Amino acid sequence: MNRILVIVAALAFAGAAQAAGNAEAGKTKAAQICAACHGPEGNKPTAPENPILAGQHQDYLVKALKDYKAGKRNNPIMKGFAATLSNQDMQDLAAWFASQKSNLHFQR
């Protein structure tokens, strides 16, 4: 019985670690998809209507991407990009942008 509990706990922990996102993988994906509109680190948008992504909360960024993919947010460009992303891609991108410095607020 203890062995089963250890295995279940290990699998739960592994799933949580994977769900947290990999910032380095997100950096690579951001360079391919996001940098043209938001800047390489997400802090230099190319147009005023493009938000600064750097320093945003990771869970907010994941939700926003999921909402674009599901059509709950309406932006044709973002919907198209989000449609190509897996859940892990979203986690990775969010980890990357959340780890970047931003002038929008005080950084700890």
C-alpha positions in Angstrom: 0.0 0.0 0.0 2.8 2.4 0.8 4.5 1.7 -2.5 1.3 2.7 -4.3 1.1 6.0 -2.4 4.7 6.8 -3.2 4.1 6.1 -6.9 1.0 8.2 -6.9 2.7 11.1 -5.1 5.7 10.9 -7.5 3.4 11.0 -10.5 1.5 14.0 -9.1 4.7 15.9 -8.4 6.0 15.1 -11.9 2.8 16.4 -13.5 2.9 19.6 -11.4 6.6 20.2 -12.3 5.8 19.8 -16.0 2.8 22.0 -15.8 4.9 24.8 -14.3 6.5 25.5 -17.7 10.0 25.6 -19.0 11.2 29.2 -19.4 14.1 28.2 -21.8 11.6 26.3 -24.1 9.3 29.3 -23.8 12.2 31.6 -24.9 12.7 29.5 -28.0 9.0 29.5 -28.8 8.7 33.2 -28.1 11.5 34.0 -30.6 9.5 32.0 -33.3 6.1 33.4 -32.6 5.8 36.3 -30.2 8.8 38.5 -30.7 7.6 40.2 -33.8 4.7 41.9 -32.0 5.8 41.9 -28.3 9.6 42.0 -28.5 12.0 39.2 -27.7 11.5 39.5 -23.9 7.9 40.7 -24.2 8.7 44.3 -23.0 9.0 46.2 -26.3 5.7 45.9 -28.3 5.9 47.1 -31.9 2.5 48.8 -31.7 0.6 50.5 -28.8 -2.2 48.0 -29.0 0.2 45.1 -28.3 0.5 44.5 -24.6 3.7 44.2 -22.6 4.0 40.5 -21.6 7.2 40.7 -19.5 6.6 40.4 -15.8 2.9 39.4 -16.1 1.7 36.7 -13.8 2.2 33.2 -15.3 -1.3 32.0 -14.6 -2.8 35.1 -16.3 -0.7 34.5 -19.4 -1.7 30.9 -19.6 -5.4 31.8 -19.2 -5.1 34.5 -21.8 -3.6 32.1 -24.3 -6.2 29.4 -23.6 -9.0 32.0 -24.0 -7.6 33.1 -27.4 -7.4 29.5 -28.5 -11.0 28.8 -27.3 -12.3 32.0 -28.9 -13.2 33.6 -25.5 -10.9 36.5 -26.5 -11.3 38.0 -29.9 -8.1 38.9 -31.8 -7.6 37.2 -35.1 -3.8 37.3 -35.0 -3.6 35.9 -31.4 -6.3 33.3 -32.1 -4.3 32.0 -35.0 -1.1 31.8 -33.0 -2.8 30.3 -30.0 -4.4 27.7 -32.1 -1.0 26.2 -32.9 0.1 26.0 -29.2 -0.1 22.9 -27.0 -0.9 23.3 -23.3 2.8 22.8 -22.6 3.8 25.5 -25.1 1.5 27.9 -23.3 3.0 27.0 -19.9 6.5 27.4 -21.4 5.7 30.8 -22.9 4.1 32.0 -19.7 7.1 30.9 -17.7 9.4 32.8 -20.1 7.5 36.1 -20.1 6.7 35.9 -16.4 10.5 35.7 -15.6 11.3 38.8 -17.6 11.9 42.3 -16.1 9.2 44.8 -16.8 8.9 48.6 -16.2 5.2 48.2 -15.6 5.6 47.6 -11.9 8.1 47.2 -9.1 10.2 44.1 -9.5 11.1 42.1 -6.4 
